[in-house]
Amino acid sequence: MDLVGKRRIFFIFSASIIIPGMIALLFYGLHLGIEFTSGSTLTVEFIAPVDVTKIEATLNRLGHPEAIVQRTGNAGFFIRLSELRQTTPAGTAERDIIAEAFELLVPMARPLQVSSVSPLVAQDTVRNSFLAVLAAAVAILLYITWAFRSVPNSLRFGVAAIIAVVHDVLVVVGLFAILGQLIDLEVNAMFITGLLTIIGYSVHDTIVVFDRIRENTARMQGEQFIRVVNTSLLETMGRSLNTSLTLLFTVLSLLILGGESIRSFLLVLLFGLTAGTYSSICIASQVLVVWETGEGGRFLRRMPLGASGGASGSQT
């Protein structure tokens, strides 16, 4: 099986998934949760089904027309709205007023659950999330470059691993941008936790392939690098697929049986595990081949800008 020979197909397939996601991200952005935008969320479950319009009408009457109401199960709701006040002019906490109004509709099966995040905490969360992802990327680049120092051009292995990680992150973020518009899927703190988990998994899977490439480079001296990489991929593909499928079955089970609070985390794992397994075989190793064979430079030279630059240089 010639996996390396299909590298252009792999790149085109990845682009066909990433580009729509980036377009959705550019035009619509992500559906950010309260951890990033500040506000409050309510989790309520009634003893009997309630129409969504009645919930919205109640919140609108209480001064929250901006509330977004999502049904969770037969008689449960997840509500996102602006930050609730601890004390109203009447001297009562706003959460208690809302709870009393809900009780008048249909008695609640359990007490109203409320979570609130202030604007200052939301800003800190955004900054810390960005720094966490950046620190992980830098650490990965340095570690892989050091770990493969015995291989010529070890920096290429680190850069290729980072490209694979960026690929996985773009796939996940793009899918969340699309699903945010289709089903109001939120990006919250669990999303960042899942993203960091996926980064770690993707790098682990990529290192397994790279380590086999390193072993085969020493063992298959005199062979073309393309063949060394293809042999390494075939030798590690079974392990990668078996490990990923085991994890995917577990994640799918949790996604079906788990609660709303961890849905974002599980979806990140589902998308990220799939993308990470694909990128370790079809992206990271293929980037090494493109770099080694100089295909990237030849592609850039064939670009119109490169051609015009070459023409002007020859005239000079």
C-alpha positions in Angstrom: 0.0 0.0 0.0 1.5 3.3 -1.1 0.3 5.8 1.5 3.0 8.3 0.8 2.1 8.4 -2.9 -1.4 9.6 -1.9 -0.1 12.6 0.1 -1.7 15.1 -2.2 -5.1 13.4 -1.8 -4.6 13.6 2.0 -3.8 17.3 1.9 -6.8 18.0 -0.4 -9.1 16.1 1.9 -7.9 18.0 5.0 -8.3 21.3 3.2 -11.9 20.3 2.2 -12.7 19.9 6.0 -10.7 22.8 7.4 -11.6 25.5 4.8 -15.4 25.4 5.4 -14.8 25.5 9.2 -12.5 28.5 8.8 -15.1 30.3 6.7 -17.7 29.7 9.4 -15.3 30.9 12.0 -14.5 34.1 10.0 -18.2 35.0 9.4 -19.9 33.7 12.5 -17.2 33.0 15.1 -17.6 30.6 17.9 -20.6 30.3 20.1 -18.7 31.2 23.3 -19.9 30.1 26.7 -20.1 32.2 29.8 -16.5 31.3 30.8 -15.4 33.5 27.9 -18.2 36.1 27.7 -19.4 36.4 31.3 -22.9 35.7 32.4 -25.0 33.0 34.1 -26.3 29.6 33.2 -29.3 27.9 34.7 -30.0 24.1 34.8 -33.6 23.3 35.6 -35.6 20.1 35.5 -39.3 19.9 36.0 -41.5 17.0 37.1 -43.4 17.3 33.9 -42.7 18.6 30.3 -42.9 22.4 29.9 -43.2 24.3 26.6 -40.0 26.2 25.7 -42.1 29.3 24.9 -43.4 29.5 28.5 -39.8 29.4 29.8 -38.8 32.2 27.4 -41.9 34.3 28.3 -41.2 33.9 32.0 -37.6 35.0 31.7 -38.6 37.9 29.4 -41.1 39.1 32.0 -38.3 39.0 34.6 -36.0 41.2 32.6 -34.0 38.6 30.6 -35.1 38.8 26.9 -31.6 37.8 25.9 -31.9 34.3 27.5 -31.1 31.3 25.3 -33.2 28.3 26.3 -32.1 24.8 25.2 -34.1 21.6 26.0 -32.1 18.8 27.7 -34.2 15.7 27.9 -37.9 15.5 28.3 -38.5 18.0 31.1 -35.1 19.7 31.5 -33.6 22.9 30.2 -30.2 24.6 30.0 -30.5 28.4 30.0 -27.9 31.0 29.3 -28.4 34.6 30.2 -26.7 37.8 31.5 -25.1 37.7 34.9 -27.7 37.4 37.7 -27.7 40.0 40.4 -27.0 38.9 44.0 -29.5 41.4 45.3 -32.5 43.1 43.6 -34.2 46.3 44.8 -36.7 44.1 46.6 -33.8 42.6 48.6 -34.1 39.2 47.0 -31.5 37.3 45.0 -32.4 37.2 41.3 -31.9 33.4 41.2 -34.6 33.0 43.9 -37.0 35.1 41.9 -36.5 33.0 38.8 -36.8 29.8 40.8 -40.2 31.0 42.3 -41.4 31.9 38.8 -40.5 28.4 37.5 -42.3 26.8 40.4 -45.5 28.6 39.4 -45.2 27.0 35.9 -44.6 23.4 37.0 -42.9 22.2 40.2 -39.2 21.5 39.7 -37.8 18.0 40.2 -34.7 19.4 42.0 -33.4 22.8 43.0 -32.4 25.3 40.3 -28.6 25.0 39.5 -26.9 28.4 38.8 -23.4 29.2 37.6 -22.1 32.7 37.1 -18.9 34.2 35.7 -17.9 37.8 36.0 -16.4 39.8 33.0 -13.0 39.9 34.8 -12.9 36.1 35.2 -14.0 35.7 31.6 -11.1 37.9 30.4 -8.6 35.8 32.5 -10.0 32.6 31.1 -9.5 33.8 27.5 -5.9 34.9 28.2 -5.0 31.8 30.1 -6.5 29.5 27.5 -4.4 31.1 24.8 -1.2 30.9 26.8 -1.9 27.3 27.7 -2.2 26.3 24.0 0.8 28.3 23.0 3.0 26.9 25.8 2.0 23.4 24.8 3.0 24.0 21.2 6.4 25.5 22.1 7.1 22.6 24.6 6.2 20.0 21.9 8.5 21.6 19.3 11.4 21.8 21.7 10.9 18.2 23.1 10.6 16.5 19.7 13.6 18.4 18.3 15.6 17.2 21.3 14.2 13.6 21.3 15.1 13.2 17.6 18.5 14.9 17.8 20.2 11.8 16.5 18.3 12.1 13.2 19.5 14.6 10.5 17.4 17.8 10.4 15.6 16.9 13.7 13.9 20.3 13.7 11.8 19.1 10.8 10.3 16.4 13.0 9.3 19.0 15.6 7.8 21.4 13.0 5.9 18.5 11.3 4.4 17.5 14.6 3.3 21.1 15.3 1.7 21.3 11.8 -0.2 18.1 12.6 -1.3 19.6 15.9 -2.4 22.8 14.2 -4.3 20.6 11.7 -6.2 18.9 14.5 -7.0 22.1 16.3 -8.3 23.7 13.1 -10.5 20.7 12.4 -12.0 20.8 15.9 -12.4 24.6 16.0 -13.9 24.7 12.5 -16.4 22.0 13.4 -17.4 23.8 16.5 -17.9 27.0 14.5 -20.2 25.2 12.2 -22.1 23.4 14.9 -22.4 26.6 16.9 -24.6 28.0 14.2 -26.5 24.7 13.6 -27.2 23.5 17.1 -25.9 26.3 19.4 -22.9 24.2 20.5 -21.0 26.3 23.0 -17.2 26.7 23.5 -16.5 26.6 27.2 -13.8 25.7 29.7 -14.3 22.0 29.0 -13.6 22.7 25.3 -10.1 24.0 26.2 -9.5 21.0 28.5 -10.5 18.7 25.6 -8.3 20.7 23.2 -5.2 20.3 25.4 -6.0 16.6 25.8 -6.2 16.2 22.0 -2.9 18.0 21.5 -1.3 15.6 23.9 -2.9 12.6 22.2 -2.0 13.8 18.7 1.6 14.3 19.6 1.8 10.9 21.2 0.5 9.2 18.1 2.8 11.2 15.9 5.8 10.4 18.0 5.1 6.7 17.6 5.2 7.0 13.8 8.3 9.3 13.9 10.1 6.9 16.2 9.6 4.1 13.7 10.8 6.4 10.9 14.0 7.0 13.0 14.5 3.3 13.5 13.9 2.4 9.8 16.2 5.3 8.7 19.1 3.5 10.4 18.0 0.0 9.4 17.2 0.8 5.7 20.3 2.8 4.8 20.5 3.5 1.1 16.7 3.4 0.6 14.8 6.5 -0.5 13.3 8.5 2.3 9.8 8.1 0.7 10.0 4.3 1.0 11.4 4.5 4.6 8.4 6.7 5.6 5.9 4.5 3.8 7.2 1.3 5.5 7.1 3.0 8.9 3.5 4.1 8.3 2.4 0.6 7.4 4.1 -0.9 10.4 2.5 1.5 12.9 -0.9 2.0 11.3 -2.5 -1.0 12.9 -1.5 0.1 16.4 -2.7 3.6 15.8 -6.1 2.5 14.5 -6.6 0.0 17.3 -5.8 2.5 20.0 -7.9 5.2 18.5 -11.0 2.9 18.0 -10.8 1.8 21.6 -10.8 5.4 22.8 -13.6 6.4 20.3 -15.9 3.6 21.5 -15.4 4.8 25.1 -16.1 8.5 24.1 -19.2 7.5 22.1 -20.5 5.6 25.1 -20.0 8.6 27.4 -21.5 10.9 24.8 -24.7 8.8 24.6 -25.0 8.2 28.3 -23.3 11.3 29.8 -24.8 14.6 30.8 -25.0 18.0 29.2 -22.1 19.4 31.3 -19.5 17.2 29.6 -20.9 17.2 26.1 -18.5 19.9 24.8 -15.5 18.0 26.2 -16.6 14.7 24.7 -17.3 16.2 21.3 -13.8 17.7 21.3 -12.4 14.3 22.1 -14.5 12.7 19.4 -13.5 15.1 16.7 -9.9 15.4 17.9 -9.2 11.7 18.2 -10.4 11.2 14.7 -8.4 14.1 13.4 -5.3 13.1 15.5 -5.2 9.6 14.2 -5.6 10.8 10.6 -3.0 13.6 11.0 -0.3 11.3 12.4 -0.5 9.0 9.4 -1.7 11.4 6.6 -0.3 14.8 7.6 2.7 14.8 9.9 4.7 12.1 8.0 3.7 13.4 4.7 5.0 16.9 5.6 8.4 15.3 6.3 8.3 13.8 2.8 7.3 17.0 1.2 10.1 18.8 3.1 12.7 16.2 2.3 11.9 16.0 -1.4 11.6 19.8 -1.8 8.0 19.6 -3.2 6.9 22.6 -1.1 9.6 24.8 -2.7 8.7 23.6 -6.2 5.0 24.4 -5.5 5.8 27.9 -4.3 7.9 28.5 -7.4 5.0 27.5 -9.6 2.8 30.1 -8.0 2.0 33.1 -10.1 3.8 35.4 -7.7 6.9 33.3 -7.9 6.7 33.2 -11.6 6.5 36.9 -11.9 9.3 37.4 -9.5 11.5 35.0 -11.5 10.6 36.9 -14.7 11.5 40.2 -13.3 14.8 38.8 -11.9 15.8 37.4 -15.3 15.1 40.8 -16.9 17.4 42.4 -14.4 
